[in-house]
Amino acid sequence: MPAGYTVQSFFPLRHHAPEATGALLQLGQGPMVLQDVIVRREIGGSSVVVYDEADGPLVQIHISGLVTGP
């Protein structure tokens, strides 16, 4: 994960969701004010920012939660 990025804790539950592959998606923050991100983490692997509001400002996360499906 790039320097300056952090992820939310596991509470409340809406801040993380599992993928079918076993990876974990987590909400987090980037280095700028109100810069929400989604981070994909693999067990024993890497953490990658898969969505960043700085790159795609048309979708704002702020009070949203994560939901995944099949």
GROMACS elastic network, one bead per residue, 0.5 to 0.9 nm:
[ bonds ]
;  ai    aj funct       b0    kb
    1     4     6  0.86508   500
    1     5     6  0.68542   500
    1     6     6  0.83837   500
    1    39     6  0.81035   500
    1    46     6  0.75598   500
    1    47     6  0.51992   500
    1    48     6  0.55539   500
    1    49     6  0.67276   500
    2     5     6  0.60169   500
    2    30     6  0.89478   500
    2    47     6  0.88748   500
    2    48     6  0.81570   500
    2    49     6  0.80415   500
    3     6     6  0.85101   500
    3    30     6  0.89175   500
    3    31     6  0.82796   500
    4    29     6  0.84147   500
    4    30     6  0.62594   500
    4    31     6  0.50068   500
    4    32     6  0.88371   500
    5    28     6  0.71134   500
    5    29     6  0.56828   500
    5    31     6  0.59072   500
    5    37     6  0.84211   500
    5    49     6  0.88314   500
    6    27     6  0.87108   500
    6    28     6  0.53769   500
    6    29     6  0.54009   500
    6    30     6  0.67277   500
    6    31     6  0.84899   500
    6    37     6  0.89206   500
    7    15     6  0.87674   500
    7    26     6  0.63254   500
    7    27     6  0.58237   500
    7    29     6  0.63328   500
    7    30     6  0.89390   500
    7    37     6  0.83810   500
    7    38     6  0.82907   500
    7    39     6  0.73720   500
    8    11     6  0.77853   500
    8    12     6  0.88391   500
    8    15     6  0.63385   500
    8    16     6  0.80030   500
    8    26     6  0.67343   500
    8    27     6  0.57994   500
    8    28     6  0.52429   500
    8    29     6  0.79261   500
    9    12     6  0.76159   500
    9    13     6  0.89346   500
    9    15     6  0.74329   500
    9    16     6  0.84814   500
    9    26     6  0.86249   500
    9    27     6  0.89054   500
    9    28     6  0.89462   500
   10    13     6  0.61251   500
   10    14     6  0.84530   500
   10    15     6  0.66627   500
   10    16     6  0.67464   500
   10    26     6  0.86315   500
   11    14     6  0.76271   500
   11    15     6  0.69687   500
   11    16     6  0.85838   500
   12    15     6  0.61090   500
   12    16     6  0.84412   500
   13    16     6  0.62021   500
   13    17     6  0.80122   500
   13    65     6  0.84354   500
   13    66     6  0.87901   500
   14    17     6  0.73071   500
   14    26     6  0.88969   500
   14    27     6  0.86649   500
   14    64     6  0.79917   500
   14    66     6  0.55602   500
   14    67     6  0.76961   500
   15    25     6  0.82997   500
   15    26     6  0.57232   500
   15    27     6  0.52829   500
   15    28     6  0.82025   500
   15    64     6  0.86212   500
   15    65     6  0.58988   500
   15    66     6  0.61325   500
   16    24     6  0.69003   500
   16    25     6  0.54214   500
   16    27     6  0.63553   500
   16    65     6  0.78712   500
   16    66     6  0.60471   500
   16    67     6  0.82253   500
   17    23     6  0.87791   500
   17    24     6  0.59019   500
   17    25     6  0.52598   500
   17    26     6  0.66678   500
   17    66     6  0.59542   500
   17    67     6  0.62276   500
   17    68     6  0.64336   500
   18    21     6  0.81122   500
   18    22     6  0.62994   500
   18    23     6  0.59538   500
   18    25     6  0.60744   500
   18    26     6  0.88203   500
   18    67     6  0.86122   500
   18    68     6  0.69807   500
   19    22     6  0.54229   500
   19    23     6  0.52722   500
   19    24     6  0.59720   500
   19    25     6  0.70713   500
   19    68     6  0.65091   500
   19    69     6  0.76923   500
   19    70     6  0.83891   500
   20    23     6  0.73499   500
   20    68     6  0.84051   500
   20    69     6  0.77752   500
   20    70     6  0.67219   500
   21    24     6  0.87906   500
   21    42     6  0.89727   500
   22    42     6  0.72085   500
   22    43     6  0.76770   500
   23    40     6  0.66110   500
   23    41     6  0.55658   500
   23    43     6  0.66792   500
   24    39     6  0.80782   500
   24    40     6  0.56900   500
   24    41     6  0.50803   500
   24    42     6  0.64100   500
   24    43     6  0.82123   500
   25    38     6  0.65888   500
   25    39     6  0.55868   500
   25    41     6  0.63168   500
   25    66     6  0.78139   500
   25    68     6  0.89840   500
   26    37     6  0.83320   500
   26    38     6  0.56219   500
   26    39     6  0.52062   500
   26    40     6  0.65668   500
   26    41     6  0.78159   500
   26    66     6  0.77457   500
   27    36     6  0.71601   500
   27    37     6  0.58488   500
   27    39     6  0.63421   500
   27    61     6  0.86016   500
   27    65     6  0.81293   500
   27    66     6  0.76525   500
   28    35     6  0.85229   500
   28    36     6  0.58305   500
   28    37     6  0.50722   500
   28    38     6  0.59852   500
   28    39     6  0.68698   500
   29    32     6  0.79976   500
   29    33     6  0.84498   500
   29    34     6  0.73300   500
   29    35     6  0.56191   500
   29    37     6  0.54987   500
   29    38     6  0.82586   500
   29    52     6  0.87669   500
   30    33     6  0.77293   500
   30    34     6  0.78640   500
   30    35     6  0.50850   500
   30    36     6  0.60711   500
   30    37     6  0.63729   500
   30    52     6  0.77032   500
   30    53     6  0.86931   500
   30    54     6  0.85502   500
   31    34     6  0.87209   500
   31    35     6  0.69656   500
   32    35     6  0.53666   500
   32    36     6  0.88172   500
   32    54     6  0.84883   500
   33    36     6  0.87083   500
   34    53     6  0.86712   500
   34    62     6  0.77517   500
   35    52     6  0.71983   500
   35    53     6  0.57394   500
   35    54     6  0.63930   500
   35    62     6  0.87823   500
   36    51     6  0.84186   500
   36    52     6  0.62965   500
   36    53     6  0.56948   500
   36    54     6  0.81203   500
   36    60     6  0.77104   500
   36    61     6  0.62890   500
   36    62     6  0.68040   500
   37    49     6  0.67742   500
   37    50     6  0.75845   500
   37    51     6  0.54054   500
   37    53     6  0.62223   500
   37    54     6  0.85797   500
   37    61     6  0.78736   500
   38    48     6  0.85543   500
   38    49     6  0.58825   500
   38    50     6  0.57399   500
   38    51     6  0.50425   500
   38    52     6  0.66567   500
   38    61     6  0.89998   500
   39    47     6  0.64813   500
   39    48     6  0.54867   500
   39    50     6  0.56650   500
   39    51     6  0.71674   500
   39    52     6  0.88962   500
   40    46     6  0.82184   500
   40    47     6  0.56262   500
   40    48     6  0.52698   500
   40    49     6  0.62967   500
   40    50     6  0.63695   500
   41    44     6  0.87649   500
   41    45     6  0.70897   500
   41    46     6  0.60087   500
   41    48     6  0.65332   500
   41    49     6  0.88523   500
   42    46     6  0.58414   500
   42    47     6  0.66046   500
   42    48     6  0.89490   500
   43    46     6  0.79114   500
   49    52     6  0.69517   500
   51    54     6  0.88128   500
   51    55     6  0.77135   500
   51    56     6  0.75828   500
   52    55     6  0.54632   500
   52    56     6  0.63396   500
   52    57     6  0.80651   500
   53    58     6  0.78467   500
   53    59     6  0.69888   500
   53    60     6  0.66106   500
   53    61     6  0.78497   500
   54    57     6  0.59303   500
   56    59     6  0.63942   500
   56    60     6  0.84566   500
   57    60     6  0.63695   500
   60    63     6  0.85068   500
   60    64     6  0.82608   500
   61    64     6  0.52069   500
   61    65     6  0.77540   500
   62    65     6  0.87501   500
